[in-house]
Amino acid sequence: MRSRFTRSFLLVALLISLAVPAWAQLQTPEEFAGFRMGTEGKVVRWEKIVEYLQKVDAASDRVVVQELGKSTRGNPFVMVIISSPRNLARLDEIKATQRRLAYPYDLSDEETARLAQSSPAVLLITCNIHSTEIGSSQMVLEAVHRLATEDSPWARNVLDNVVFLLVPSFNPDGQIMVTDWYNQNKDTEHALASMPWLYHYYTGHDNNRDAFMLTQVESRLVTKVLYQDWFPQAYLDEHQMGFTAARIFVPPFRNPLNPNVDPIVWAENGLLGFAMFTALHEAGLEGVTYDQYYTSWWQGGFLMEAWWHNMVGLLTEVASTRMATSTEQEKAKLGVPAKGPAPTFDELADRLERDPKAPLPAPRDVMPRNNYPRPWLGGKWTLRDIVDYELVATYSLLDAMAANRTTLIRNQVRMGKNAIEAGKKENPYAWVFSPVQHDDGALYRLLEVLHFAGVEVHRAEKAFKADDKDYPAGSYVILMAQPFRAYAKDMLENQKHPDPKAMPAGAMADQPYDVTAWTLPLQMGVEAKEIKKAFEADLTKLDSIPPAKGELVAAARGGARAWVVAPGPNSSAILANRLLKDGAEVSWLTAKTKVGSRGWDYPAGSLYVRNVAADKLRALVAEFGLGGEEATRADESAVRGKLTRLRAPRVGLYQPWTASMDEGWTR
């Protein structure tokens, strides 16, 4: 009887479980982790975040987890796609529509209106690019769980009208490092000690300055999402800031504005930023501000790049804790600022290290005003507070995207068409690059990073004339009559940072917030010509940028098994180091010398190489886009006395016990 009863009980339990939707059986983040997100002293490590997201994917028809690639240190770099089942079933169609909206050459007003009515808006949110800004990586679990399981009118509206792309950590390697460091030290006398190495293996905090040079794998993974695959209408990057002032910054940003950005971007920054601002106040949260700290000028940060791509680029900055350890701040009185100079960040850090339990000094910015109506007056601040603020910001942005879906889509098209028309009617009309440069490899890299970020690049099939100058066939042309005109123009022209004295008093900060100039041709030694008058040319749009061609010419006869490689390109130094590492004999020519069967004069600084396999050298020359040839036997006497032997230098790179971004970039 007992066994029959047990079998019957198990059968009933099984039938009940089958009748319950999979999402209803999904563990909450708290059940999965064993603690609520933001609990004092507790942080969910990256592999557990990924594990939970994969569980949600398996249980919900609203969530898809994609691995975009591997991080610098080989960890999974994932993106979560959240939307209604109907939208998830037609992702390829939605992506194709997004591309049409971003490149609206053939879109009529009628077709735009139809797509605006039938298409969801697309929102990208990235989290935790700066690893010690840990809160957003924890917030993700609760946000995904809610959207996967809630059956409210709010959730259905968001899911039907928005495709939500969510990158839980822009820097998984750093999330792992700071979590491990915190757990190792949190209950010791070193609990507040800074981690003594960079939280991105090469760039540290500078990973958010790599948005146009794209040197890091993570940078390229997110840029591909933005400007090749998805073209979202809006992009929010969630950050944390200092300890003692406002609790959260939301857009609009402060002056100065970059003049190349379409004004619609600034208007929509306000539209969506104020939606977050309103929701945060509606939730009764203190210390919410806009139009402070962060400017609208500079290139290099990922959310900013969206501005020049006809997308709304948004930032939240939430006040920090010490990872998952709360801070306590002395209380201030509303409208009564503290006297004396404010402590510096280093002074605050020293104070915390000397006495971790001592409260931080009271907030000094306590005067209510239009952009800061309910100032933070001090008290306890926890990781859970950060999670709560970020959840409100995230949910309110999703709500605003759904409510303004058709407007955002129409305006994305309008900005693209504005750019195309400006390029047809306004100077500059194009930028032209000769195919022969001092450093052909630098030209390739310049064009490749622009093209990777969505800029259209053409090549001339025939010689042509522009601004009364002749350009050969094979010249590269970036026409300004294209949707991402603002980005191409901003990256190619010289910058002049606005003068605060030219604006009304107090309208902008006296000092720039960050980078002030970024002109790629100047940085990379590439000759680029700005074309100021309309012209005609036979041009072909490129699907990819061809690398610089390298060539190593064999001697017609009598080769000496030595080779000469012309100098000039930066990559010739890399070639020399590679050859020395492999045991080749490498020398510099110290004077101009005629070398090779072609009778060319090779200048001082050319590499003269012996003891290397021809196939190996040929492969390296091709890889780096260099030119050279085999020396003849007669050349051995010609170069005698004109060679300086190179030896691999012994370089010591000091890595201090305080993380150094200069060391990381150099390494």
Residue pairs with C-beta under 8 A, 6 or more apart in sequence:
17 25
22 58
22 59
22 60
23 59
23 60
23 61
23 62
23 148
23 149
24 149
25 59
26 55
26 56
26 59
26 60
26 145
26 148
26 149
27 52
27 55
28 145
29 36
29 37
29 44
29 52
29 141
29 142
29 145
30 36
30 37
32 48
32 52
32 55
32 141
33 42
33 44
33 48
33 52
33 141
35 42
36 384
37 44
37 138
37 139
37 141
37 142
37 384
37 387
38 135
38 138
38 324
38 382
38 383
38 384
38 385
38 386
38 387
38 388
39 324
39 383
39 384
40 324
40 325
40 326
40 382
40 383
40 384
41 186
41 324
41 325
42 324
43 134
43 138
43 179
43 182
43 183
43 323
43 324
43 383
44 52
44 137
44 138
44 141
44 179
45 175
45 176
45 179
45 180
46 75
46 137
46 169
46 172
46 175
46 176
46 179
47 75
47 176
49 137
49 140
49 141
49 168
49 169
49 175
50 65
50 76
50 78
50 168
52 141
53 63
53 65
53 78
53 80
53 140
53 141
53 144
53 168
54 65
56 63
56 65
56 144
56 145
56 148
57 63
57 64
57 65
57 80
59 148
60 148
60 149
61 85
61 88
62 82
62 83
62 84
62 85
62 88
62 147
62 148
62 159
63 80
63 81
63 82
63 144
63 147
63 148
64 80
64 81
64 82
64 88
64 91
65 78
65 79
65 80
65 81
66 78
66 79
66 80
66 81
67 76
67 77
67 78
68 77
68 78
68 79
68 221
68 224
68 225
69 77
69 217
69 221
70 76
70 77
70 217
71 77
71 171
71 172
71 173
71 217
71 218
72 173
72 200
72 201
72 202
72 216
72 217
72 218
73 173
73 201
75 172
75 173
75 176
76 172
77 167
77 172
77 217
77 218
77 221
78 167
78 168
79 165
79 166
79 167
79 225
80 140
80 144
80 164
80 165
80 166
80 167
80 168
81 88
81 91
81 163
81 164
81 165
81 166
82 144
82 147
82 148
82 159
82 163
82 164
82 166
83 120
83 159
83 162
83 163
83 164
84 156
84 159
84 160
86 160
87 94
87 120
87 159
87 160
87 163
91 163
94 119
94 120
94 122
94 163
95 229
95 230
97 115
97 119
98 119
98 122
98 230
98 231
98 232
99 231
100 107
100 115
101 107
101 112
101 115
101 119
101 231
101 409
101 412
101 413
101 416
102 231
102 309
102 310
102 412
102 416
102 454
102 483
103 416
103 483
104 112
104 413
104 416
104 417
104 420
104 483
105 420
107 115
107 413
107 417
112 409
112 410
112 413
113 410
115 409
116 405
116 406
116 409
116 410
117 406
119 409
120 160
120 161
120 162
120 163
120 405
121 161
121 162
121 163
121 233
121 234
121 401
121 402
121 404
121 405
121 408
121 409
122 162
122 163
122 165
122 230
122 231
122 232
122 233
122 234
123 162
123 163
123 164
123 165
123 232
123 233
123 234
123 235
123 236
123 397
123 398
123 401
124 165
124 166
124 167
124 225
124 226
124 230
124 232
124 234
124 235
124 236
125 164
125 165
125 166
125 167
125 235
125 236
125 237
125 238
125 394
125 397
126 167
126 170
126 222
126 235
126 236
126 237
126 238
126 302
127 136
127 137
127 139
127 140
127 166
127 167
127 168
127 169
127 170
127 238
128 134
128 136
128 137
128 168
128 169
128 170
128 171
128 174
128 175
128 238
129 169
129 170
129 171
129 207
129 208
129 237
129 239
129 302
130 171
130 174
130 199
130 205
130 207
130 208
130 239
130 240
131 169
131 171
131 174
131 175
131 177
131 178
131 199
131 200
132 178
132 195
132 199
132 240
132 320
132 323
133 239
133 240
133 320
134 175
134 178
134 179
134 240
134 323
134 324
134 383
135 238
135 240
135 318
135 321
135 383
135 386
135 387
135 390
136 238
136 239
136 240
136 390
137 168
137 169
137 175
138 383
138 387
139 238
139 386
139 387
139 390
139 391
139 394
140 166
140 168
142 387
142 391
143 166
143 391
143 394
143 395
144 166
146 155
147 155
147 158
147 159
147 164
154 399
157 399
157 402
158 164
158 398
158 399
158 401
158 402
160 402
161 401
161 402
161 405
162 398
162 401
162 402
162 405
164 398
165 225
165 230
165 232
167 222
167 225
169 175
170 207
170 218
170 222
170 237
170 302
171 199
171 200
171 207
171 218
173 199
173 200
173 201
174 199
174 200
177 195
177 197
177 199
178 195
178 199
178 323
181 195
182 323
182 324
185 191
185 193
186 323
186 324
186 325
191 322
191 325
191 356
192 322
192 325
192 349
192 352
192 353
192 356
193 353
194 658
194 659
195 659
196 657
196 658
196 659
197 655
197 659
198 204
198 659
198 660
198 661
198 663
198 664
199 205
199 659
200 206
200 207
200 216
200 218
200 664
201 664
202 215
202 216
202 664
202 665
202 667
203 209
203 210
203 215
203 216
203 661
203 664
203 665
204 659
204 660
204 661
204 664
205 661
206 661
206 664
206 665
207 216
207 218
207 219
208 237
208 300
208 301
208 302
209 300
209 301
209 514
209 515
210 216
210 219
210 300
211 219
211 223
211 299
211 300
211 301
211 302
211 304
211 305
212 299
212 300
212 305
212 449
212 453
212 491
212 518
212 520
213 449
214 220
214 223
214 449
214 452
214 453
219 302
220 452
222 302
223 302
223 305
223 452
223 453
224 452
226 232
226 235
226 302
226 305
226 306
226 309
226 311
226 454
227 309
227 452
227 453
227 454
227 484
228 452
228 454
231 309
231 311
231 412
231 454
232 311
233 311
233 312
233 401
233 408
233 409
233 412
234 268
234 272
234 306
234 311
234 312
234 313
234 314
234 397
234 401
234 408
235 302
235 303
235 306
235 311
235 312
235 313
235 314
236 303
236 314
236 315
236 316
236 393
236 394
236 397
237 301
237 302
237 303
237 313
237 314
237 315
237 316
238 316
238 318
238 390
238 393
238 394
239 315
239 316
239 317
239 318
240 317
240 318
240 319
240 320
240 386
241 249
241 293
241 317
241 318
241 319
241 320
242 319
242 320
242 345
243 319
243 320
243 321
243 327
243 329
243 348
243 360
243 381
244 319
244 329
244 348
244 360
244 361
244 363
244 364
245 287
245 319
245 363
245 364
245 365
245 376
246 287
246 288
246 289
246 292
246 319
246 365
246 372
246 375
246 376
247 285
247 286
247 287
247 288
247 318
247 319
247 376
247 381
247 385
247 389
248 280
248 285
248 287
248 288
248 289
248 316
248 317
248 318
248 319
248 389
248 393
249 289
249 290
249 292
249 293
249 294
249 315
249 316
249 317
250 273
250 276
250 277
250 280
250 288
250 289
250 290
250 314
250 315
250 316
250 393
251 269
251 270
251 272
251 273
251 276
251 290
251 314
251 315
252 266
252 269
252 270
252 273
252 274
252 290
252 291
252 296
253 269
253 291
253 294
253 295
253 296
253 315
254 291
254 292
254 293
254 294
254 295
254 296
254 508
254 509
255 295
255 296
255 498
255 503
255 507
255 508
255 509
256 295
256 296
256 297
256 497
256 498
256 503
256 508
257 266
257 296
257 297
258 296
258 297
258 298
258 307
258 308
258 490
260 308
260 486
260 489
260 490
261 296
261 307
261 308
261 486
262 310
262 415
262 418
262 419
262 486
264 310
264 411
264 414
264 415
264 418
265 307
265 310
265 311
265 312
265 313
265 415
266 296
268 312
268 408
268 411
269 312
269 313
269 314
271 312
271 400
271 404
271 407
272 312
272 314
272 397
272 400
272 401
272 404
273 290
273 314
274 290
275 396
275 397
275 399
275 400
276 316
276 392
276 393
276 396
276 397
276 400
277 288
277 290
278 396
279 392
279 393
279 395
279 396
279 399
280 288
280 389
280 392
280 393
280 396
281 288
281 373
281 374
283 392
285 388
285 389
285 392
286 374
286 375
286 376
286 377
287 319
287 372
287 374
287 375
287 376
288 372
288 373
288 374
289 371
289 372
290 371
291 371
292 371
292 372
293 317
293 513
294 315
294 317
294 513
295 508
295 509
295 512
295 513
295 514
296 307
297 497
297 498
297 512
297 513
297 516
298 304
298 512
298 513
298 514
298 515
298 516
298 518
299 305
299 308
299 490
299 491
299 515
299 518
300 514
300 515
300 518
301 514
303 313
303 314
303 315
304 313
305 313
305 453
305 487
306 312
306 313
307 313
307 486
308 484
308 486
308 487
308 490
309 453
309 454
309 484
309 486
309 487
310 412
310 415
310 416
310 419
310 483
310 484
310 486
311 412
312 408
314 397
316 389
316 390
316 393
318 386
318 389
318 390
319 376
319 381
319 386
320 386
321 327
321 381
321 382
321 383
321 385
321 386
322 352
323 383
324 383
325 356
326 380
326 381
326 382
326 383
327 360
327 380
327 381
328 357
328 359
328 360
328 379
328 380
328 381
329 359
329 360
329 361
329 362
329 363
329 378
329 379
329 380
329 381
330 359
330 360
330 361
330 362
330 378
331 362
331 377
331 378
331 379
332 338
332 362
332 363
332 364
332 366
332 377
332 378
333 366
333 377
334 366
334 368
334 375
334 377
335 366
335 367
335 368
336 366
337 364
337 365
337 366
337 367
338 361
338 362
338 364
342 364
343 351
343 361
348 360
348 361
351 358
351 360
352 358
352 360
362 377
362 378
363 375
363 376
363 377
363 378
365 372
365 375
366 375
366 377
367 375
368 374
368 375
401 408
415 483
416 483
417 483
419 481
419 482
419 483
419 484
419 485
419 486
420 481
420 482
420 483
420 485
421 481
422 480
422 481
422 485
423 429
423 479
423 480
423 481
423 482
423 485
424 481
426 480
427 532
427 533
428 480
428 489
428 493
428 530
428 531
428 532
429 479
429 480
429 481
429 531
429 532
429 533
429 534
429 535
430 466
430 477
430 478
430 479
430 480
430 531
430 535
431 477
431 478
431 480
431 488
431 492
431 528
431 529
431 530
431 531
432 466
432 471
432 475
432 476
432 477
432 528
432 529
432 531
433 443
433 446
433 447
433 475
433 476
433 477
433 478
433 526
433 527
433 528
433 529
434 471
434 472
434 475
434 527
435 443
435 472
435 474
435 475
435 476
437 443
437 526
437 527
438 525
438 527
438 568
438 569
439 524
439 525
439 526
439 568
439 569
439 570
439 571
440 548
440 549
440 569
440 625
441 547
441 548
441 569
441 570
441 571
441 624
441 625
442 524
442 525
442 526
442 569
442 570
443 476
443 526
443 548
444 545
444 546
444 547
444 548
444 625
445 524
446 520
446 521
446 524
446 526
447 457
447 476
447 545
448 545
449 520
450 457
450 478
450 487
450 488
450 491
450 520
451 457
451 542
451 544
451 545
453 484
453 487
454 484
454 487
455 478
455 482
455 484
455 487
455 488
456 478
456 479
456 482
456 484
456 541
457 476
457 477
457 478
457 541
457 542
457 545
458 476
458 477
458 478
458 479
458 539
458 540
458 541
458 542
459 474
459 475
459 476
459 477
459 539
459 540
459 542
460 471
460 472
460 473
460 474
460 475
460 476
460 477
460 537
460 538
460 539
461 473
461 538
461 539
461 540
462 473
462 537
462 538
463 470
463 471
463 472
463 473
464 470
464 471
464 475
464 535
464 536
464 537
464 538
465 471
465 535
466 529
466 531
466 533
466 535
466 537
467 529
467 531
467 532
467 533
467 535
469 529
471 537
477 537
477 539
478 488
478 492
479 539
480 488
480 489
482 488
490 518
491 518
491 519
491 520
492 519
492 520
492 521
492 528
492 530
493 519
493 530
494 517
494 519
494 522
495 516
495 517
495 518
495 519
497 512
497 516
497 517
498 508
500 507
500 508
500 509
500 510
520 526
521 527
521 528
547 625
548 569
548 624
548 625
549 622
549 625
550 621
550 622
550 623
550 624
550 625
550 626
550 627
551 621
551 622
551 627
551 628
552 563
552 565
552 614
552 617
552 618
552 621
552 622
552 627
552 628
552 629
552 630
553 596
553 597
553 598
553 628
553 629
553 630
554 614
554 629
554 630
555 596
555 597
555 629
555 630
555 631
555 632
556 597
557 597
557 632
558 632
558 633
558 634
559 630
559 631
559 632
559 633
560 630
560 631
560 632
560 633
560 635
560 636
561 610
561 630
562 608
562 609
562 610
562 630
562 631
562 635
562 636
563 608
563 609
563 610
563 612
563 614
563 617
563 628
563 629
563 630
563 631
564 589
564 595
564 596
564 602
564 606
564 607
564 608
564 609
564 628
564 629
564 631
564 635
565 572
565 575
565 606
565 607
565 609
565 621
565 626
565 627
565 628
566 572
566 602
566 603
566 606
566 626
566 627
566 628
567 603
567 605
567 606
567 607
569 624
569 625
569 626
571 624
571 625
571 626
572 607
572 624
572 626
574 624
575 607
575 620
575 621
575 624
575 626
576 586
576 607
576 646
577 648
578 620
579 586
579 607
579 609
579 612
579 617
579 620
580 586
580 646
580 647
580 648
581 648
582 612
582 616
583 611
584 609
584 610
584 611
584 612
585 609
585 610
585 611
585 612
585 645
586 607
586 608
586 609
586 645
586 646
587 607
587 608
587 609
587 643
587 644
587 645
587 646
588 604
588 605
588 606
588 607
588 608
588 643
588 644
588 646
589 595
589 602
589 603
589 604
589 605
589 606
589 607
589 608
589 639
589 642
589 643
590 604
590 642
590 643
590 644
591 604
591 642
592 601
592 602
592 603
592 604
593 601
593 602
593 606
593 638
593 639
593 642
594 600
594 601
594 602
594 638
595 602
595 606
595 608
595 629
595 631
595 635
595 638
595 639
596 602
596 629
596 630
596 631
596 632
596 635
597 629
597 630
597 632
598 629
600 629
606 628
607 628
608 631
608 639
608 643
609 617
614 630
620 626
621 627
621 628
631 639
653 663
653 666
653 667
654 663
655 663
656 663
